[in-house]
Amino acid sequence: MIQCKDCELFEMDPSGRRIFHCDPFLNIKEPECLQKMQILRLDILISMYRGMSAWQEKMGPLQDKLIRYFKREIEELDESENWKIDPDEDEESDEPLF
Protein backbone atom coordinates (compact mmCIF):
# COMPACT_ATOMS: atom_id res chain seq x y z
CA MET A 1 0.00 0.00 0.00
CA ILE A 2 1.33 3.42 -0.99
CA GLN A 3 1.51 5.97 1.78
CA CYS A 4 -0.07 9.31 0.92
CA LYS A 5 3.20 11.15 1.52
CA ASP A 6 4.83 9.00 -1.22
CA CYS A 7 2.04 9.46 -3.78
CA GLU A 8 2.38 11.96 -6.66
CA LEU A 9 -1.18 13.17 -5.99
CA PHE A 10 -0.24 14.40 -2.50
CA GLU A 11 1.24 17.82 -1.80
CA MET A 12 2.31 19.58 1.37
CA ASP A 13 2.26 23.37 1.24
CA PRO A 14 4.80 25.49 3.17
CA SER A 15 2.40 26.08 6.05
CA GLY A 16 2.13 22.30 6.63
CA ARG A 17 -1.35 21.94 5.18
CA ARG A 18 -1.93 18.66 3.33
CA ILE A 19 -3.38 18.90 -0.18
CA PHE A 20 -4.84 15.83 -1.88
CA HIS A 21 -5.23 15.98 -5.66
CA CYS A 22 -6.77 12.52 -5.83
CA ASP A 23 -10.35 12.14 -7.00
CA PRO A 24 -12.17 8.86 -6.29
CA PHE A 25 -13.95 9.08 -9.66
CA LEU A 26 -10.92 9.85 -11.81
CA ASN A 27 -7.48 9.05 -10.49
CA ILE A 28 -7.46 6.92 -7.36
CA LYS A 29 -4.32 4.78 -7.00
CA GLU A 30 -5.36 2.00 -4.60
CA PRO A 31 -8.58 0.77 -2.96
CA GLU A 32 -7.21 1.86 0.43
CA CYS A 33 -7.09 5.44 -0.86
CA LEU A 34 -10.88 5.45 -1.01
CA GLN A 35 -11.07 4.34 2.61
CA LYS A 36 -8.63 7.05 3.64
CA MET A 37 -10.71 9.67 1.82
CA GLN A 38 -13.85 8.48 3.62
CA ILE A 39 -12.07 8.78 6.96
CA LEU A 40 -10.93 12.30 6.07
CA ARG A 41 -14.48 13.31 5.11
CA LEU A 42 -15.86 11.87 8.35
CA ASP A 43 -13.23 13.77 10.30
CA ILE A 44 -14.25 17.00 8.56
CA LEU A 45 -17.93 16.33 9.29
CA ILE A 46 -17.20 15.65 12.97
CA SER A 47 -15.14 18.81 13.36
CA MET A 48 -17.88 20.87 11.69
CA TYR A 49 -20.49 19.31 13.99
CA ARG A 50 -18.39 20.08 17.07
CA GLY A 51 -17.99 23.68 15.93
CA MET A 52 -21.72 24.01 15.36
CA SER A 53 -22.47 22.50 18.79
CA ALA A 54 -20.06 24.90 20.48
CA TRP A 55 -21.70 27.84 18.69
CA GLN A 56 -25.16 26.67 19.75
CA GLU A 57 -24.00 26.39 23.37
CA LYS A 58 -22.84 30.00 23.23
CA MET A 59 -26.13 31.12 21.70
CA GLY A 60 -28.32 29.19 24.18
CA PRO A 61 -28.37 31.82 26.97
CA LEU A 62 -29.06 34.60 24.48
CA GLN A 63 -31.96 32.65 22.97
CA ASP A 64 -33.39 32.07 26.45
CA LYS A 65 -33.22 35.80 27.19
CA LEU A 66 -34.91 36.65 23.91
CA ILE A 67 -37.71 34.15 24.49
CA ARG A 68 -38.33 35.53 28.00
CA TYR A 69 -38.36 39.08 26.62
CA PHE A 70 -40.82 38.22 23.83
CA LYS A 71 -43.05 36.34 26.25
CA ARG A 72 -43.12 39.34 28.61
CA GLU A 73 -43.88 41.71 25.73
CA ILE A 74 -46.75 39.54 24.50
CA GLU A 75 -48.22 39.34 27.99
CA GLU A 76 -47.99 43.13 28.34
CA LEU A 77 -49.72 43.55 24.98
CA ASP A 78 -52.54 41.24 26.09
CA GLU A 79 -52.93 43.22 29.30
CA SER A 80 -52.99 46.53 27.45
CA GLU A 81 -55.77 45.25 25.15
CA ASN A 82 -58.09 44.40 28.09
CA TRP A 83 -59.50 47.94 28.26
CA LYS A 84 -61.16 47.41 24.86
CA ILE A 85 -63.32 44.56 26.13
CA ASP A 86 -66.01 45.39 28.65
CA PRO A 87 -66.47 42.46 31.06
CA ASP A 88 -70.23 43.13 31.20
CA GLU A 89 -70.50 42.73 27.42
CA ASP A 90 -69.16 39.21 27.64
CA GLU A 91 -71.86 38.19 30.10
CA GLU A 92 -74.63 39.77 28.02
CA SER A 93 -73.48 38.15 24.81
CA ASP A 94 -74.11 34.72 26.33
CA GLU A 95 -77.83 35.50 26.64
CA PRO A 96 -80.06 34.95 23.59
CA LEU A 97 -80.99 38.10 21.65
CA PHE A 98 -84.69 37.14 21.32
KELO-196743 format. One record per atom (N, C-alpha, C, O): y, z, x; residue in three letters; atom name. Coordinates in Angstrom, 3 decimals. Layout:
N
+----------+----------+----------+------+------+
:       yy :       zz :       xx : type : atom :
+----------+----------+----------+------+------+
:        Y :        Z :        X :  ALA :   CA :
...
+----------+----------+----------+------+------+
//
This chain:
98
+----------+----------+----------+------+------+
:       yy :       zz :       xx : type : atom :
+----------+----------+----------+------+------+
:   -1.181 :    0.000 :    0.847 :  MET :    N :
:    0.000 :    0.000 :    0.000 :  MET :   CA :
:    1.241 :    0.000 :    0.890 :  MET :    C :
:    1.347 :    0.789 :    1.829 :  MET :    O :
:    2.166 :   -0.889 :    0.582 :  ILE :    N :
:    3.422 :   -0.987 :    1.332 :  ILE :   CA :
:    4.350 :    0.135 :    0.879 :  ILE :    C :
:    4.502 :    0.385 :   -0.316 :  ILE :    O :
:    4.952 :    0.789 :    1.826 :  GLN :    N :
:    5.974 :    1.778 :    1.510 :  GLN :   CA :
:    7.275 :    1.037 :    1.206 :  GLN :    C :
:    7.542 :   -0.022 :    1.775 :  GLN :    O :
:    8.065 :    1.590 :    0.320 :  CYS :    N :
:    9.314 :    0.916 :   -0.070 :  CYS :   CA :
:   10.220 :    0.697 :    1.128 :  CYS :    C :
:   10.879 :   -0.338 :    1.224 :  CYS :    O :
:   10.264 :    1.653 :    2.039 :  LYS :    N :
:   11.149 :    1.523 :    3.203 :  LYS :   CA :
:   10.747 :    0.355 :    4.101 :  LYS :    C :
:   11.573 :   -0.137 :    4.870 :  LYS :    O :
:    9.486 :   -0.102 :    4.019 :  ASP :    N :
:    9.004 :   -1.222 :    4.833 :  ASP :   CA :
:    9.076 :   -2.562 :    4.111 :  ASP :    C :
:    8.811 :   -3.602 :    4.714 :  ASP :    O :
:    9.429 :   -2.552 :    2.835 :  CYS :    N :
:    9.461 :   -3.777 :    2.036 :  CYS :   CA :
:   10.780 :   -4.517 :    2.258 :  CYS :    C :
:   11.819 :   -3.894 :    2.479 :  CYS :    O :
:   10.731 :   -5.860 :    2.197 :  GLU :    N :
:   11.955 :   -6.657 :    2.380 :  GLU :   CA :
:   12.870 :   -6.602 :    1.154 :  GLU :    C :
:   14.028 :   -7.014 :    1.232 :  GLU :    O :
:   12.368 :   -6.100 :    0.029 :  LEU :    N :
:   13.175 :   -5.991 :   -1.183 :  LEU :   CA :
:   13.907 :   -4.645 :   -1.287 :  LEU :    C :
:   14.588 :   -4.378 :   -2.277 :  LEU :    O :
:   13.764 :   -3.815 :   -0.272 :  PHE :    N :
:   14.398 :   -2.504 :   -0.238 :  PHE :   CA :
:   15.575 :   -2.541 :    0.734 :  PHE :    C :
:   15.512 :   -3.184 :    1.782 :  PHE :    O :
:   16.634 :   -1.848 :    0.374 :  GLU :    N :
:   17.817 :   -1.801 :    1.240 :  GLU :   CA :
:   18.426 :   -0.399 :    1.156 :  GLU :    C :
:   18.443 :    0.222 :    0.093 :  GLU :    O :
:   18.914 :    0.075 :    2.270 :  MET :    N :
:   19.583 :    1.369 :    2.310 :  MET :   CA :
:   21.025 :    1.103 :    2.745 :  MET :    C :
:   21.266 :    0.571 :    3.828 :  MET :    O :
:   21.982 :    1.478 :    1.890 :  ASP :    N :
:   23.373 :    1.239 :    2.262 :  ASP :   CA :
:   23.864 :    2.355 :    3.184 :  ASP :    C :
:   23.191 :    3.378 :    3.310 :  ASP :    O :
:   25.009 :    2.186 :    3.824 :  PRO :    N :
:   25.489 :    3.171 :    4.801 :  PRO :   CA :
:   25.659 :    4.592 :    4.257 :  PRO :    C :
:   25.572 :    5.559 :    5.013 :  PRO :    O :
:   25.897 :    4.719 :    2.968 :  SER :    N :
:   26.075 :    6.054 :    2.403 :  SER :   CA :
:   24.736 :    6.746 :    2.128 :  SER :    C :
:   24.719 :    7.910 :    1.728 :  SER :    O :
:   23.620 :    6.049 :    2.336 :  GLY :    N :
:   22.303 :    6.627 :    2.130 :  GLY :   CA :
:   21.716 :    6.330 :    0.761 :  GLY :    C :
:   20.635 :    6.813 :    0.424 :  GLY :    O :
:   22.420 :    5.544 :   -0.018 :  ARG :    N :
:   21.936 :    5.176 :   -1.353 :  ARG :   CA :
:   20.853 :    4.106 :   -1.225 :  ARG :    C :
:   21.004 :    3.139 :   -0.479 :  ARG :    O :
:   19.764 :    4.295 :   -1.959 :  ARG :    N :
:   18.663 :    3.325 :   -1.927 :  ARG :   CA :
:   18.926 :    2.208 :   -2.937 :  ARG :    C :
:   19.317 :    2.466 :   -4.075 :  ARG :    O :
:   18.708 :    0.978 :   -2.512 :  ILE :    N :
:   18.903 :   -0.183 :   -3.385 :  ILE :   CA :
:   17.584 :   -0.962 :   -3.419 :  ILE :    C :
:   17.052 :   -1.380 :   -2.390 :  ILE :    O :
:   17.078 :   -1.140 :   -4.646 :  PHE :    N :
:   15.827 :   -1.879 :   -4.835 :  PHE :   CA :
:   16.157 :   -3.239 :   -5.435 :  PHE :    C :
:   16.762 :   -3.325 :   -6.504 :  PHE :    O :
:   15.760 :   -4.290 :   -4.745 :  HIS :    N :
:   15.984 :   -5.657 :   -5.227 :  HIS :   CA :
:   14.741 :   -6.205 :   -5.938 :  HIS :    C :
:   14.700 :   -7.378 :   -6.310 :  HIS :    O :
:   13.749 :   -5.365 :   -6.117 :  CYS :    N :
:   12.521 :   -5.834 :   -6.770 :  CYS :   CA :
:   12.706 :   -5.850 :   -8.286 :  CYS :    C :
:   13.385 :   -4.999 :   -8.860 :  CYS :    O :
:   12.092 :   -6.827 :   -8.900 :  ASP :    N :
:   12.141 :   -7.003 :  -10.346 :  ASP :   CA :
:   10.695 :   -7.120 :  -10.834 :  ASP :    C :
:    9.963 :   -7.994 :  -10.371 :  ASP :    O :
:   10.273 :   -6.258 :  -11.757 :  PRO :    N :
:    8.864 :   -6.291 :  -12.174 :  PRO :   CA :
:    8.455 :   -7.595 :  -12.854 :  PRO :    C :
:    7.261 :   -7.865 :  -12.989 :  PRO :    O :
:    9.412 :   -8.402 :  -13.282 :  PHE :    N :
:    9.081 :   -9.658 :  -13.954 :  PHE :   CA :
:    9.120 :  -10.857 :  -13.009 :  PHE :    C :
:    8.634 :  -11.936 :  -13.348 :  PHE :    O :
:    9.697 :  -10.666 :  -11.826 :  LEU :    N :
:    9.849 :  -11.805 :  -10.921 :  LEU :   CA :
:    9.155 :  -11.630 :   -9.569 :  LEU :    C :
:    8.361 :  -12.479 :   -9.165 :  LEU :    O :
:    9.447 :  -10.553 :   -8.883 :  ASN :    N :
:    9.054 :  -10.495 :   -7.482 :  ASN :   CA :
:    8.451 :   -9.141 :   -7.072 :  ASN :    C :
:    8.841 :   -8.586 :   -6.045 :  ASN :    O :
:    7.548 :   -8.626 :   -7.824 :  ILE :    N :
:    6.922 :   -7.355 :   -7.457 :  ILE :   CA :
:    5.820 :   -7.632 :   -6.426 :  ILE :    C :
:    5.081 :   -8.608 :   -6.550 :  ILE :    O :
:    5.714 :   -6.772 :   -5.414 :  LYS :    N :
:    4.776 :   -6.995 :   -4.318 :  LYS :   CA :
:    3.373 :   -6.475 :   -4.636 :  LYS :    C :
:    2.383 :   -7.182 :   -4.447 :  LYS :    O :
:    3.297 :   -5.231 :   -5.121 :  GLU :    N :
:    2.000 :   -4.597 :   -5.361 :  GLU :   CA :
:    2.003 :   -3.900 :   -6.714 :  GLU :    C :
:    3.070 :   -3.577 :   -7.234 :  GLU :    O :
:    0.831 :   -3.663 :   -7.293 :  PRO :    N :
:    0.767 :   -2.958 :   -8.581 :  PRO :   CA :
:    1.387 :   -1.555 :   -8.520 :  PRO :    C :
:    1.941 :   -1.070 :   -9.507 :  PRO :    O :
:    1.290 :   -0.912 :   -7.356 :  GLU :    N :
:    1.863 :    0.429 :   -7.206 :  GLU :   CA :
:    3.382 :    0.395 :   -7.311 :  GLU :    C :
:    4.004 :    1.393 :   -7.675 :  GLU :    O :
:    3.973 :   -0.737 :   -6.996 :  CYS :    N :
:    5.438 :   -0.863 :   -7.094 :  CYS :   CA :
:    5.895 :   -0.662 :   -8.542 :  CYS :    C :
:    6.933 :   -0.052 :   -8.798 :  CYS :    O :
:    5.120 :   -1.173 :   -9.462 :  LEU :    N :
:    5.454 :   -1.012 :  -10.876 :  LEU :   CA :
:    5.423 :    0.467 :  -11.272 :  LEU :    C :
:    6.293 :    0.941 :  -12.003 :  LEU :    O :
:    4.424 :    1.178 :  -10.787 :  GLN :    N :
:    4.336 :    2.613 :  -11.073 :  GLN :   CA :
:    5.526 :    3.368 :  -10.472 :  GLN :    C :
:    6.088 :    4.265 :  -11.100 :  GLN :    O :
:    5.891 :    2.995 :   -9.270 :  LYS :    N :
:    7.050 :    3.637 :   -8.628 :  LYS :   CA :
:    8.331 :    3.371 :   -9.421 :  LYS :    C :
:    9.169 :    4.260 :   -9.575 :  LYS :    O :
:    8.473 :    2.152 :   -9.919 :  MET :    N :
:    9.670 :    1.824 :  -10.711 :  MET :   CA :
:    9.693 :    2.628 :  -12.000 :  MET :    C :
:   10.757 :    3.078 :  -12.425 :  MET :    O :
:    8.536 :    2.818 :  -12.632 :  GLN :    N :
:    8.482 :    3.616 :  -13.846 :  GLN :   CA :
:    8.860 :    5.064 :  -13.563 :  GLN :    C :
:    9.556 :    5.692 :  -14.361 :  GLN :    O :
:    8.411 :    5.591 :  -12.444 :  ILE :    N :
:    8.776 :    6.959 :  -12.072 :  ILE :   CA :
:   10.277 :    7.059 :  -11.822 :  ILE :    C :
:   10.909 :    8.035 :  -12.227 :  ILE :    O :
:   10.848 :    6.064 :  -11.161 :  LEU :    N :
:   12.302 :    6.066 :  -10.928 :  LEU :   CA :
:   13.071 :    6.031 :  -12.241 :  LEU :    C :
:   14.056 :    6.752 :  -12.401 :  LEU :    O :
:   12.635 :    5.203 :  -13.180 :  ARG :    N :
:   13.306 :    5.108 :  -14.483 :  ARG :   CA :
:   13.199 :    6.431 :  -15.242 :  ARG :    C :
:   14.170 :    6.876 :  -15.855 :  ARG :    O :
:   12.028 :    7.056 :  -15.202 :  LEU :    N :
:   11.871 :    8.352 :  -15.857 :  LEU :   CA :
:   12.777 :    9.404 :  -15.233 :  LEU :    C :
:   13.356 :   10.237 :  -15.931 :  LEU :    O :
:   12.891 :    9.356 :  -13.919 :  ASP :    N :
:   13.767 :   10.299 :  -13.226 :  ASP :   CA :
:   15.222 :   10.109 :  -13.646 :  ASP :    C :
:   15.954 :   11.081 :  -13.830 :  ASP :    O :
:   15.632 :    8.856 :  -13.796 :  ILE :    N :
:   16.998 :    8.562 :  -14.246 :  ILE :   CA :
:   17.200 :    9.070 :  -15.672 :  ILE :    C :
:   18.225 :    9.682 :  -15.974 :  ILE :    O :
:   16.226 :    8.819 :  -16.549 :  LEU :    N :
:   16.328 :    9.294 :  -17.933 :  LEU :   CA :
:   16.422 :   10.818 :  -17.999 :  LEU :    C :
:   17.210 :   11.359 :  -18.774 :  LEU :    O :
:   15.632 :   11.502 :  -17.198 :  ILE :    N :
:   15.649 :   12.966 :  -17.198 :  ILE :   CA :
:   16.986 :   13.488 :  -16.700 :  ILE :    C :
:   17.533 :   14.431 :  -17.272 :  ILE :    O :
:   17.513 :   12.896 :  -15.656 :  SER :    N :
:   18.807 :   13.360 :  -15.138 :  SER :   CA :
:   19.928 :   13.099 :  -16.144 :  SER :    C :
:   20.841 :   13.915 :  -16.275 :  SER :    O :
:   19.869 :   11.972 :  -16.853 :  MET :    N :
:   20.868 :   11.688 :  -17.880 :  MET :   CA :
:   20.748 :   12.687 :  -19.031 :  MET :    C :
:   21.761 :   13.147 :  -19.557 :  MET :    O :
:   19.529 :   13.025 :  -19.423 :  TYR :    N :
:   19.305 :   13.990 :  -20.491 :  TYR :   CA :
:   19.831 :   15.366 :  -20.095 :  TYR :    C :
:   20.459 :   16.049 :  -20.903 :  TYR :    O :
:   19.579 :   15.768 :  -18.866 :  ARG :    N :
:   20.080 :   17.068 :  -18.392 :  ARG :   CA :
:   21.609 :   17.094 :  -18.388 :  ARG :    C :
:   22.216 :   18.097 :  -18.764 :  ARG :    O :
:   22.218 :   16.010 :  -17.971 :  GLY :    N :
:   23.680 :   15.929 :  -17.988 :  GLY :   CA :
:   24.227 :   16.019 :  -19.401 :  GLY :    C :
:   25.219 :   16.705 :  -19.649 :  GLY :    O :
:   23.578 :   15.326 :  -20.324 :  MET :    N :
:   24.006 :   15.360 :  -21.720 :  MET :   CA :
:   23.837 :   16.764 :  -22.303 :  MET :    C :
:   24.701 :   17.234 :  -23.042 :  MET :    O :
:   22.738 :   17.429 :  -21.978 :  SER :    N :
:   22.501 :   18.786 :  -22.465 :  SER :   CA :
:   23.545 :   19.751 :  -21.924 :  SER :    C :
:   24.037 :   20.610 :  -22.655 :  SER :    O :
:   23.884 :   19.615 :  -20.653 :  ALA :    N :
:   24.903 :   20.482 :  -20.063 :  ALA :   CA :
:   26.254 :   20.250 :  -20.741 :  ALA :    C :
:   26.993 :   21.202 :  -20.993 :  ALA :    O :
:   26.574 :   19.004 :  -21.032 :  TRP :    N :
:   27.836 :   18.693 :  -21.700 :  TRP :   CA :
:   27.856 :   19.289 :  -23.104 :  TRP :    C :
:   28.874 :   19.828 :  -23.538 :  TRP :    O :
:   26.738 :   19.193 :  -23.809 :  GLN :    N :
:   26.671 :   19.753 :  -25.157 :  GLN :   CA :
:   26.793 :   21.269 :  -25.135 :  GLN :    C :
:   27.387 :   21.850 :  -26.043 :  GLN :    O :
:   26.245 :   21.917 :  -24.120 :  GLU :    N :
:   26.388 :   23.366 :  -23.997 :  GLU :   CA :
:   27.844 :   23.750 :  -23.797 :  GLU :    C :
:   28.295 :   24.767 :  -24.324 :  GLU :    O :
:   28.578 :   22.953 :  -23.047 :  LYS :    N :
:   30.003 :   23.231 :  -22.837 :  LYS :   CA :
:   30.799 :   23.010 :  -24.120 :  LYS :    C :
:   31.768 :   23.721 :  -24.386 :  LYS :    O :
:   30.391 :   22.030 :  -24.908 :  MET :    N :
:   31.122 :   21.698 :  -26.129 :  MET :   CA :
:   30.758 :   22.607 :  -27.301 :  MET :    C :
:   31.497 :   22.646 :  -28.285 :  MET :    O :
:   29.653 :   23.334 :  -27.232 :  GLY :    N :
:   29.193 :   24.182 :  -28.323 :  GLY :   CA :
:   30.229 :   25.188 :  -28.799 :  GLY :    C :
:   30.502 :   25.241 :  -29.998 :  GLY :    O :
:   30.823 :   25.993 :  -27.910 :  PRO :    N :
:   31.822 :   26.965 :  -28.365 :  PRO :   CA :
:   33.039 :   26.305 :  -29.012 :  PRO :    C :
:   33.585 :   26.820 :  -29.987 :  PRO :    O :
:   33.452 :   25.189 :  -28.477 :  LEU :    N :
:   34.596 :   24.481 :  -29.056 :  LEU :   CA :
:   34.259 :   23.968 :  -30.458 :  LEU :    C :
:   35.089 :   24.055 :  -31.364 :  LEU :    O :
:   33.067 :   23.444 :  -30.638 :  GLN :    N :
:   32.645 :   22.971 :  -31.959 :  GLN :   CA :
:   32.599 :   24.128 :  -32.956 :  GLN :    C :
:   33.001 :   23.975 :  -34.110 :  GLN :    O :
:   32.107 :   25.289 :  -32.506 :  ASP :    N :
:   32.066 :   26.450 :  -33.395 :  ASP :   CA :
:   33.471 :   26.856 :  -33.826 :  ASP :    C :
:   33.696 :   27.171 :  -34.994 :  ASP :    O :
:   34.415 :   26.851 :  -32.890 :  LYS :    N :
:   35.804 :   27.193 :  -33.217 :  LYS :   CA :
:   36.390 :   26.202 :  -34.218 :  LYS :    C :
:   37.065 :   26.596 :  -35.169 :  LYS :    O :
:   36.130 :   24.928 :  -34.001 :  LEU :    N :
:   36.646 :   23.905 :  -34.911 :  LEU :   CA :
:   36.063 :   24.060 :  -36.312 :  LEU :    C :
:   36.784 :   23.937 :  -37.303 :  LEU :    O :
:   34.783 :   24.324 :  -36.396 :  ILE :    N :
:   34.145 :   24.493 :  -37.708 :  ILE :   CA :
:   34.739 :   25.692 :  -38.430 :  ILE :    C :
:   35.027 :   25.615 :  -39.625 :  ILE :    O :
:   34.930 :   26.817 :  -37.709 :  ARG :    N :
:   35.532 :   27.998 :  -38.334 :  ARG :   CA :
:   36.954 :   27.695 :  -38.807 :  ARG :    C :
:   37.357 :   28.121 :  -39.889 :  ARG :    O :
:   37.705 :   26.966 :  -37.999 :  TYR :    N :
:   39.077 :   26.616 :  -38.356 :  TYR :   CA :
:   39.107 :   25.749 :  -39.613 :  TYR :    C :
:   39.883 :   26.011 :  -40.532 :  TYR :    O :
:   38.266 :   24.718 :  -39.655 :  PHE :    N :
:   38.225 :   23.829 :  -40.819 :  PHE :   CA :
:   37.794 :   24.586 :  -42.079 :  PHE :    C :
:   38.338 :   24.372 :  -43.162 :  PHE :    O :
:   36.814 :   25.468 :  -41.918 :  LYS :    N :
:   36.343 :   26.255 :  -43.053 :  LYS :   CA :
:   37.474 :   27.123 :  -43.601 :  LYS :    C :
:   37.667 :   27.204 :  -44.814 :  LYS :    O :
:   38.215 :   27.767 :  -42.712 :  ARG :    N :
:   39.336 :   28.606 :  -43.122 :  ARG :   CA :
:   40.410 :   27.777 :  -43.816 :  ARG :    C :
:   40.968 :   28.204 :  -44.827 :  ARG :    O :
:   40.703 :   26.599 :  -43.280 :  GLU :    N :
:   41.715 :   25.734 :  -43.885 :  GLU :   CA :
:   41.290 :   25.271 :  -45.275 :  GLU :    C :
:   42.113 :   25.226 :  -46.189 :  GLU :    O :
:   40.035 :   24.932 :  -45.441 :  ILE :    N :
:   39.538 :   24.499 :  -46.750 :  ILE :   CA :
:   39.617 :   25.641 :  -47.757 :  ILE :    C :
:   40.004 :   25.434 :  -48.907 :  ILE :    O :
:   39.250 :   26.841 :  -47.326 :  GLU :    N :
:   39.338 :   27.992 :  -48.220 :  GLU :   CA :
:   40.785 :   28.265 :  -48.621 :  GLU :    C :
:   41.055 :   28.581 :  -49.780 :  GLU :    O :
:   41.710 :   28.146 :  -47.681 :  GLU :    N :
:   43.127 :   28.338 :  -47.994 :  GLU :   CA :
:   43.627 :   27.268 :  -48.954 :  GLU :    C :
:   44.434 :   27.558 :  -49.837 :  GLU :    O :
:   43.161 :   26.046 :  -48.793 :  LEU :    N :
:   43.547 :   24.979 :  -49.724 :  LEU :   CA :
:   43.037 :   25.283 :  -51.126 :  LEU :    C :
:   43.765 :   25.105 :  -52.103 :  LEU :    O :
:   41.798 :   25.737 :  -51.232 :  ASP :    N :
:   41.236 :   26.086 :  -52.537 :  ASP :   CA :
:   42.041 :   27.202 :  -53.187 :  ASP :    C :
:   42.305 :   27.163 :  -54.388 :  ASP :    O :
:   42.430 :   28.199 :  -52.393 :  GLU :    N :
:   43.221 :   29.304 :  -52.929 :  GLU :   CA :
:   44.597 :   28.831 :  -53.377 :  GLU :    C :
:   45.113 :   29.295 :  -54.394 :  GLU :    O :
:   45.185 :   27.921 :  -52.635 :  SER :    N :
:   46.530 :   27.450 :  -52.987 :  SER :   CA :
:   46.514 :   26.565 :  -54.236 :  SER :    C :
:   47.551 :   26.404 :  -54.879 :  SER :    O :
:   45.376 :   25.997 :  -54.588 :  GLU :    N :
:   45.250 :   25.149 :  -55.772 :  GLU :   CA :
:   45.003 :   25.967 :  -57.044 :  GLU :    C :
:   45.072 :   25.414 :  -58.142 :  GLU :    O :
:   44.722 :   27.245 :  -56.925 :  ASN :    N :
:   44.402 :   28.088 :  -58.086 :  ASN :   CA :
:   45.562 :   28.203 :  -59.069 :  ASN :    C :
:   45.326 :   28.386 :  -60.263 :  ASN :    O :
:   46.787 :   28.103 :  -58.614 :  TRP :    N :
:   47.940 :   28.259 :  -59.503 :  TRP :   CA :
:   47.999 :   27.143 :  -60.543 :  TRP :    C :
:   48.598 :   27.316 :  -61.604 :  TRP :    O :
:   47.384 :   26.003 :  -60.245 :  LYS :    N :
:   47.415 :   24.865 :  -61.164 :  LYS :   CA :
:   46.523 :   25.089 :  -62.385 :  LYS :    C :
:   46.760 :   24.507 :  -63.444 :  LYS :    O :
:   45.522 :   25.912 :  -62.242 :  ILE :    N :
:   44.559 :   26.130 :  -63.316 :  ILE :   CA :
:   44.865 :   27.476 :  -63.972 :  ILE :    C :
:   44.860 :   28.520 :  -63.320 :  ILE :    O :
:   45.126 :   27.424 :  -65.264 :  ASP :    N :
:   45.389 :   28.651 :  -66.013 :  ASP :   CA :
:   44.041 :   29.235 :  -66.440 :  ASP :    C :
:   43.250 :   28.537 :  -67.075 :  ASP :    O :
:   43.761 :   30.499 :  -66.108 :  PRO :    N :
:   42.457 :   31.063 :  -66.469 :  PRO :   CA :
:   42.229 :   31.096 :  -67.976 :  PRO :    C :
:   41.081 :   31.036 :  -68.416 :  PRO :    O :
:   43.293 :   31.192 :  -68.782 :  ASP :    N :
:   43.132 :   31.197 :  -70.234 :  ASP :   CA :
:   42.687 :   29.826 :  -70.745 :  ASP :    C :
:   41.953 :   29.742 :  -71.730 :  ASP :    O :
:   43.114 :   28.776 :  -70.097 :  GLU :    N :
:   42.726 :   27.419 :  -70.504 :  GLU :   CA :
:   41.225 :   27.224 :  -70.381 :  GLU :    C :
:   40.608 :   26.568 :  -71.220 :  GLU :    O :
:   40.650 :   27.783 :  -69.358 :  ASP :    N :
:   39.209 :   27.639 :  -69.161 :  ASP :   CA :
:   38.431 :   28.273 :  -70.311 :  ASP :    C :
:   37.440 :   27.713 :  -70.779 :  ASP :    O :
:   38.875 :   29.419 :  -70.755 :  GLU :    N :
:   38.188 :   30.100 :  -71.857 :  GLU :   CA :
:   38.346 :   29.324 :  -73.158 :  GLU :    C :
:   37.395 :   29.230 :  -73.933 :  GLU :    O :
:   39.518 :   28.769 :  -73.413 :  GLU :    N :
:   39.769 :   28.022 :  -74.628 :  GLU :   CA :
:   39.009 :   26.716 :  -74.642 :  GLU :    C :
:   38.589 :   26.265 :  -75.707 :  GLU :    O :
:   38.823 :   26.108 :  -73.518 :  SER :    N :
:   38.150 :   24.813 :  -73.482 :  SER :   CA :
:   36.673 :   24.936 :  -73.831 :  SER :    C :
:   36.045 :   23.942 :  -74.195 :  SER :    O :
:   36.110 :   26.126 :  -73.728 :  ASP :    N :
:   34.719 :   26.332 :  -74.110 :  ASP :   CA :
:   34.542 :   26.308 :  -75.631 :  ASP :    C :
:   33.455 :   25.995 :  -76.117 :  ASP :    O :
:   35.578 :   26.629 :  -76.375 :  GLU :    N :
:   35.498 :   26.640 :  -77.834 :  GLU :   CA :
:   35.571 :   25.211 :  -78.375 :  GLU :    C :
:   36.242 :   24.361 :  -77.790 :  GLU :    O :
:   34.893 :   24.947 :  -79.473 :  PRO :    N :
:   34.955 :   23.594 :  -80.061 :  PRO :   CA :
:   36.359 :   23.308 :  -80.603 :  PRO :    C :
:   37.051 :   24.213 :  -81.069 :  PRO :    O :
:   36.762 :   22.062 :  -80.536 :  LEU :    N :
:   38.097 :   21.650 :  -80.988 :  LEU :   CA :
:   38.181 :   21.613 :  -82.505 :  LEU :    C :
:   39.285 :   21.744 :  -83.035 :  LEU :    O :
:   37.108 :   21.447 :  -83.224 :  PHE :    N :
:   37.142 :   21.315 :  -84.690 :  PHE :   CA :
:   36.731 :   22.574 :  -85.367 :  PHE :    C :
:   36.705 :   22.634 :  -86.596 :  PHE :    O :
+----------+----------+----------+------+------+
//
